[in-house]
Amino acid sequence: MARAEHLPLGQTRRRETVAERRRRLRAREGAATRPGPPDWWLLGAVGTLAVFGLMAVYSASFAVGLREFGNPYHFVTRQALALALGAVAFGVAYLVDYRVWKRFAVGALILAYAGLILVWHTGDAQYGAARWIQLGPLPAWQPSEFAKLALIIYLAAWLEKQSGRRVGFLRWTLPFALTVGGLVGLILFQPDLGTAVMVGGIALGMVFLAGLSAAQVGLLGLGAVAAVVPIALTEGYRLRRISAFRDPWSDPQGIGFQIVQSLIALGSGGIFGRGLGASRQKFAYVPGAHTDAIFAIVAEELGLVGGLFLLCLFGLLGYRGLRVALNAPDRFGMLLAGGVTIWVVGQACINIGGVMHLIPLTGIPLPMVSYGGSALVMTMAALGIVANISRHRPVTDGESAGG
């Protein structure tokens, strides 16, 4: 199957053949694809994760729901409503041609900035951080989740325009750094270091897909670290988290409590687990059992088998997402699918790595599994866009766009 010509940033095109030029022009005009079936493996992974996540939220949250609200269904009911809204968002994104989103790239980025600025000044504080906007009787909304998707759409459109241009690395770096750095800075001051790191990671992953060398991406990453670390370490609790990561058993009743209790949950699950709903650690032992530490409860109840099953689902999602990106009919589709895949799978790795004591805890949710309406809806919408890209097939010579 013919693939679109994805060129690295800053490189000019070689002399094209007539057929290559024809394909490139058709791709620019949006007429170089024909409809086809979606990636069913991708859709299967998304659907399975959605159902698995709803089950996991109920199991991990009924104790805290009963204790704090007198209703064991408090959290799962809200998660089910968010999943229904997310399914609608997935369906709309699946049906809308992905190239339409290019028109809204700048507007989406401006809206993301506006939301982050608004939450910074008037946000609803929960769990010690102002990350949510409360609009009347509507559920609280987290603008940083929308910012992830807005940045991916904007960067996909912007990086596509840079293809083949004679733009020096340093001259190209400034607008990129200002765009991404502004979002990261606003998220850092909420404060939300985990999401800020994730946004920066998405951006670096996308420019690597766009053609920057590993050395250039590494240089950008070092610059980001140099800028972020001094800000991140101004908060004392982050230093304590690093200390807890180094030796959580030195203060098992204090800063190391979450890590220690998560490790106990992981270990007590054994190979096959205690059984669905039979976790003991969720009864006021593991903080955030239904949010950022939900993987520990899954592993305790379903054991090594259940944990590996969940890892395999994210692995399948990552493989099919990158496959969609590599087979996308144009550069915008490649970068869009690649960016979403980096977001979802990368965030899953960070969350699970923190729970398993492989990296410091960051407090970001496990995509489609942890409790959280904003995250679930935006993730479903993003994956719907990837599913739409999977439906488009490049038109080869002798074919018509209508198939």
C-alpha positions, 0 to 999 in steps of 0.5 A, a space after each residue: 500500500 502506498 504511503 504518503 511522503 513524510 519528510 523530516 523538518 528542514 529538509 527540501 524535497 528531492 527531485 520528484 517523479 511525475 507520480 510522486 508529485 501527483 500524489 503529493 498534490 492530491 494529498 494537499 487538496 484532501 482528495 488523495 484518500 478513499 474510505 475503508 473499514 477502521 482498524 478493528 483491533 484499535 476499536 476493540 482495545 478502546 472498547 475493552 479499556 472503557 469497560 474494564 475501566 468502569 469495572 475497576 472504578 466501581 471496585 476501587 471506589 465503592 468503599 470511599 463512596 460509602 464512607 464519604 458520601 453514604 453511597 457506594 455508587 457515587 463515583 461509578 455513576 459519575 464515571 458511567 455518565 462521563 463514559 456515555 459522553 465520551 462515547 458520543 465524543 468518540 463517535 463524532 470524532 470517528 465520523 468527522 474527517 480528521 482533516 477538518 480539525 486542521 481548520 480549528 488548530 489555532 482556535 483550539 490552542 487559544 481556547 486551551 490557553 484561555 482555559 488554563 489562565 481562567 483556572 489559574 485565577 478562578 479555578 476550583 481547588 481540590 486535593 490541594 491544587 486549583 485544576 478544575 473549573 466549575 460552571 454552575 451546576 455542571 461537573 467540574 472540568 479540567 482544562 489541562 486535559 483539553 490542552 493536551 488534545 489542542 496542542 496535538 492538533 496544533 502541532 500536527 498542523 504546524 509541523 506539517 507546514 514546516 515540511 520541506 522549508 529551509 528553516 534553521 533549527 534555532 529559528 524553528 525552536 523559538 516558536 515551538 518553545 514559546 507555544 509548548 512552554 506557555 502551556 507547560 508553565 500555566 499547568 505547572 503553576 496550578 500546580 500539576 507537575 505530572 501533566 506538565 511533564 506529559 505535555 512536554 513529552 507529547 511535544 518532544 515525541 511529535 517533533 521526533 516523529 516529524 523528523 528531528 534527530 534524536 540529538 536535536 530532540 535531546 537538546 530540546 529536552 535538556 532545555 526543558 528540564 533546565 527550565 522546569 526543574 527550578 520551578 518544580 523544586 520550589 514546592 517542598 512536597 515534590 522534594 519529599 516525593 523524590 525522597 520517598 521514591 529513593 527510600 519509601 520505607 524510611 517514612 512508611 507512615 508519612 511521605 512513603 505511605 502511598 508507595 508502600 501501600 501500593 507495593 503491598 497491594 501489588 504483592 498481595 495479589 499474587 498470580 491470580 489475585 484476591 478476586 474482583 471486589 476483594 481488595 483490602 488495600 482500598 479500605 483507606 490504605 491506598 490513597 487515591 485508590 480509584 484515581 492515580 493508584 487504581 492499577 495497584 487495586 487492579 493488580 491486588 484483585 486480579 493478580 499478575 494475570 489481570 495486571 498483564 492483561 491491562 498492560 497488553 491492552 495498552 500495548 495493543 493500543 500503542 501498536 495499532 495507533 503507531 500503525 495507523 500513524 505510519 499508514 496515514 495518507 498525509 503528514 497531518 494524519 501521521 502526526 495527529 495519530 502519533 501524538 495521540 498514541 504518545 499521549 495515551 500510552 506514555 501517560 499509562 507508562 508514567 502512571 503504572 511506573 509510579 505505582 510500581 515504584 519504577 519512577 517517582 509518583 506524579 499523580 496523573 491518572 491511568 487513561 480510560 481506567 482511573 476515575 475522572 470525567 474530563 480525562 475520560 471524555 478527552 481521551 475518547 475524543 482523541 482516540 476517535 480521531 485516530 480511528 477516523 484516520 485509520 479509515 482513510 486509505 491512500 489512493 494509488 495510481 489507477 484508483 479513484 477517491 471513491 474506491 
